[in-house]
Amino acid sequence: MSPETHLSELEEEMAQAVASEDFETAALLRGQIDQIRRDQRVLEQPGAGGPQAAYFKQREARTF
């Protein structure tokens, strides 16, 4: 599953949680979405072949 697909699914789950007024779950999902977006920005920066990017790439491989 691509990161974009995973983000779309998390956003849909978050919208459903908000609609059902499950704000705790919505907040947790928002945190996951924000973390994925931060990780993607790190990987897109110049020099993304460095140690920090390698860590995120390993994490991404396990997550998705």
N, C-alpha and C positions, 0 to 999 in steps of 0.2 A: 504494500500500500504506500502510495506516495505521501510525502508530508502535506501536500495541498489537499489530498483526499481526506487525510486524517484530520486536518484543521477544519474542513467543511463538516465532517461528522461531529466533531466536538462543538462547533458553533451551533449545529442543529440541536444537539443534546442540551446545550446551554439555553437555547431559545425555548425548548420544551420545559426545562426546569423553571424558567422564569414564568412561563404561561401557567404552570401548575403551582406557582408561588413557592417553589422549593429553592429559596434563595441561597441556602448553604451549598447545595449541589451546584447551583449556577456559579457561585463564587469560586468553588474548587475548579470547575471547568474553565472559567475565565483565567485562573492562574496557570493552568496547563497550557492554554492557548497562548498566553503571554510568554511563557517559557519557551515554547516551540518557536515563536517568532523571534525572540532574542537569540536563540541558538542559530536560526537561519541567518540572521544579520551577521553573526560572528563568522559563519562559514563563507559569506559573500564578500567579506573584507579582503583587501589586498594582503597577501601573505598568509592566506588561509591554510597554507600547508604546514604551518607551525604546530608546536605541541598542543596548544589550546584547541585548535581546530581538529587535530587528530582525536583528542578526547571527545569532542562533540560528535564526530563522525562515528566513533565506536558506540557512543550512547545512542545515536540515531539508529544504528544497525540493530541494536537490541530492542529499541522501543517500537519500531514499525515493523 
